[in-house]
Amino acid sequence: MRKVILWTVAAAFLLGVFETAILSHIQLLPALPDLILLLVVYIALYNGTVPGITAGFFSGLIFDFLSLAPMGLHSFVFTVLGFLYGMLYGKYNVRRFFFPLILGLSATFLKAGMLFVLHVLFGQSIQVYNLFAVSFWIEVAENALCAPPLFILFGLFPNVFEIRER
């Protein structure tokens, strides 16, 4: 499990740098896809709750470090999502196109819901999504459409992103 977590943290760092350094400078994108969120969902789906929680925690810390969010916010959100999606481990065949699309869609809505609850509990320091804004729906669509190619990409490296049972 340690190898999967280390590779996941490295991939989360690279995806975070890709988001902040490259995707954020594309003028045509009013919102960015959350690639680290999709990575955490993938790790949880293919490895279970414990690796999903661990990957979510460390990937969230990296995301918090790279963004302007309060420290620990994304770590908490990704940890909860790692647990929830880890509960689906081994229950469905997710190596198709449609299921990752639905998972990317649902993960974005769950993230928005958790951020809203945290905003109610902790106040103005936590930014929430405006469900009526076009940028939110663009991010939902980007996450849904980026999930299948990312799942295929991560699936090309099963020795890195999946725990092999002996």
C-alpha positions in Angstrom: 0.0 0.0 0.0 2.9 2.3 0.7 4.0 2.3 -2.9 0.5 3.2 -4.2 0.3 6.1 -1.7 3.8 7.4 -2.7 2.9 7.3 -6.4 -0.5 8.8 -5.7 1.1 11.7 -3.8 3.6 12.2 -6.7 0.8 12.1 -9.2 -1.3 14.5 -7.1 1.6 17.0 -7.0 2.2 16.8 -10.8 -1.6 17.1 -11.5 -1.7 20.1 -9.1 1.2 21.8 -10.8 -0.4 21.1 -14.2 -3.6 22.6 -13.0 -2.1 25.7 -11.5 0.7 26.3 -14.0 -0.8 25.4 -17.3 -4.6 25.0 -17.1 -5.1 28.2 -15.1 -3.5 30.2 -17.9 -5.9 29.0 -20.6 -8.3 31.9 -21.2 -11.0 29.7 -22.7 -11.5 27.8 -19.4 -13.6 29.8 -16.9 -13.3 26.9 -14.5 -10.7 24.2 -14.0 -11.3 20.5 -13.8 -10.3 19.0 -10.4 -7.9 16.4 -11.5 -6.7 15.6 -8.0 -10.3 14.8 -7.0 -10.5 12.3 -9.9 -7.2 10.8 -8.8 -8.5 10.2 -5.3 -11.7 8.7 -6.6 -9.7 6.3 -8.8 -7.4 5.2 -6.0 -10.4 4.7 -3.7 -12.4 2.7 -6.3 -9.5 0.4 -7.2 -8.0 -0.1 -3.7 -10.7 0.4 -1.1 -11.3 2.7 1.8 -8.0 2.7 3.7 -5.9 3.6 0.6 -8.6 6.0 -0.5 -8.6 7.8 2.8 -4.8 7.9 2.9 -4.5 9.1 -0.7 -7.3 11.7 -0.1 -5.6 13.1 3.0 -2.1 13.5 1.5 -3.4 14.6 -1.9 -5.6 17.2 -0.2 -2.6 18.5 1.7 -0.8 19.0 -1.5 -3.8 20.7 -3.1 -4.1 23.0 -0.1 -0.4 23.8 -0.3 -0.8 24.7 -4.0 -4.0 26.7 -3.7 -5.2 29.5 -1.6 -7.6 27.4 0.4 -7.4 27.1 4.2 -4.9 24.4 5.2 -6.7 21.1 5.7 -9.9 22.0 3.8 -9.3 19.9 0.7 -7.5 17.3 2.8 -10.7 16.8 4.8 -12.9 16.8 1.7 -10.7 14.4 -0.2 -10.4 12.1 2.8 -14.2 11.9 3.1 -14.5 11.3 -0.6 -11.8 8.6 -0.5 -13.8 6.8 2.2 -17.1 7.1 0.3 -15.8 5.9 -3.0 -13.6 3.3 -1.3 -16.8 1.7 -0.1 -17.6 0.9 -3.8 -14.4 -1.1 -4.1 -14.9 -4.4 -5.9 -18.7 -3.9 -6.4 -18.8 -2.5 -10.0 -16.9 -2.9 -13.2 -15.7 0.7 -13.6 -13.4 0.1 -16.6 -16.0 1.5 -19.0 -16.6 5.0 -20.2 -20.0 5.7 -18.7 -19.3 4.8 -15.0 -16.2 7.0 -14.6 -18.3 9.9 -16.1 -21.0 9.4 -13.5 -18.3 9.1 -10.8 -16.7 12.4 -11.8 -20.1 14.1 -11.9 -21.1 12.7 -8.5 -17.7 13.5 -6.9 -18.0 17.2 -7.9 -21.5 17.4 -6.4 -20.4 15.7 -3.2 -17.4 18.1 -3.0 -19.7 21.1 -3.5 -22.1 19.8 -0.8 -19.3 19.2 1.7 -17.9 22.7 1.1 -21.3 24.2 1.7 -21.7 22.3 5.0 -18.2 23.4 6.1 -19.1 27.0 5.1 -22.1 26.9 7.3 -20.1 25.5 10.2 -16.9 27.6 9.9 -18.0 30.8 8.1 -16.7 33.0 5.4 -13.2 31.6 5.2 -14.5 28.7 3.2 -15.5 29.5 -0.4 -18.5 27.7 -1.7 -19.8 27.0 -5.2 -22.7 29.0 -6.6 -24.9 26.3 -8.0 -26.5 28.8 -10.3 -23.2 30.1 -11.8 -22.1 28.9 -15.2 -18.6 28.3 -14.0 -19.8 25.6 -11.5 -21.6 23.7 -14.3 -18.6 24.0 -16.5 -16.5 22.5 -13.8 -19.0 19.7 -13.3 -18.9 19.0 -17.1 -15.1 19.2 -17.2 -14.8 16.7 -14.3 -17.3 14.4 -15.8 -15.6 14.5 -19.2 -12.0 14.3 -17.8 -12.8 11.2 -15.6 -12.9 8.5 -18.3 -9.6 9.6 -20.0 -7.9 9.9 -16.6 -9.2 6.5 -15.5 -7.8 5.0 -18.7 -4.5 6.8 -18.1 -4.2 5.6 -14.5 -5.3 2.1 -15.7 -2.2 2.0 -17.9 -0.1 1.8 -14.7 -1.8 -0.9 -12.6 1.5 -1.7 -10.8 1.6 1.9 -9.6 -2.0 2.9 -8.8 -3.5 -0.5 -7.7 -2.6 -2.7 -4.8 -2.0 -6.2 -6.0 -3.1 -8.9 -3.6 -0.7 -11.7 -3.1 
